């Protein structure tokens, strides 16, 4: 009887250790699943941001031409002022 009681107490520790190990593995699996879910959401948002920025870049490609347009408009205005002065005498 004494050996059976001693054997049960050693098995109890074994099962407690096994249960704790199982709980730890399940916790790690759940944490990894949560992290992968967040990473997937972040990747989707990054893709959307990249597509949006591509559209913005296409819309603003012509902005450097504004200076050239302003220079030509000023030249036309000065020419018109000169012509007006010549016509009005």
C-alpha positions in Angstrom: 0.0 0.0 0.0 2.8 2.4 0.8 4.4 2.0 -2.5 1.1 2.6 -4.3 0.6 5.8 -2.4 4.2 6.9 -3.2 3.7 6.0 -6.9 0.5 8.1 -7.1 2.1 11.1 -5.6 4.9 10.9 -8.2 2.4 10.5 -11.0 0.4 13.5 -9.7 3.5 15.7 -10.2 4.0 14.3 -13.6 0.4 15.1 -14.6 0.5 18.6 -13.1 3.7 19.2 -15.1 2.1 17.8 -18.3 -1.0 19.9 -17.8 1.1 23.1 -17.2 3.1 22.3 -20.4 -0.1 21.8 -22.4 -1.5 25.1 -21.0 1.7 26.9 -22.0 1.7 25.5 -25.5 -2.0 26.5 -26.0 -1.2 30.0 -24.7 1.7 30.4 -27.1 -0.4 29.1 -30.0 -3.2 31.6 -29.1 -0.7 34.5 -28.9 0.9 33.6 -32.2 -2.5 33.4 -33.8 -3.4 36.9 -32.5 -0.1 38.3 -33.7 -0.5 36.8 -37.1 -4.1 38.3 -37.3 -2.8 41.7 -36.4 0.1 41.4 -38.9 -2.4 40.5 -41.7 -4.5 43.5 -40.9 -1.5 45.8 -40.9 -0.4 44.4 -44.2 -3.8 45.1 -45.7 -3.8 48.6 -44.4 -0.2 49.1 -45.7 -1.3 47.9 -49.2 -4.3 50.3 -49.1 -2.0 53.2 -48.1 0.5 52.4 -50.9 -2.3 52.4 -53.4 -3.6 55.7 -52.1 -0.2 57.2 -52.3 0.2 56.0 -55.8 -3.0 57.8 -56.8 -1.8 61.0 -55.0 1.5 60.8 -56.8 -0.2 60.6 -60.1 -2.4 63.6 -59.2 0.6 65.7 -58.2 3.0 64.9 -61.0 2.1 68.1 -62.9 2.8 70.4 -60.0 6.4 71.2 -61.1 4.9 72.5 -64.3 3.0 75.3 -62.4 6.2 77.4 -62.3 6.6 77.2 -66.1 2.9 78.0 -66.5 3.3 81.1 -64.3 6.4 82.2 -66.2 4.5 82.0 -69.5 1.5 83.8 -68.1 3.7 86.6 -66.8 5.3 86.9 -70.2 1.9 87.1 -71.9 0.7 89.7 -69.4 3.8 91.8 -69.9 3.4 91.5 -73.7 -0.3 92.6 -73.4 0.7 95.6 -71.3 3.3 96.6 -73.9 0.8 96.2 -76.7 -1.8 98.2 -74.8 0.7 100.9 -74.1 1.6 101.1 -77.8 -2.0 101.2 -78.8 -3.0 103.9 -76.3 0.1 105.9 -77.1 
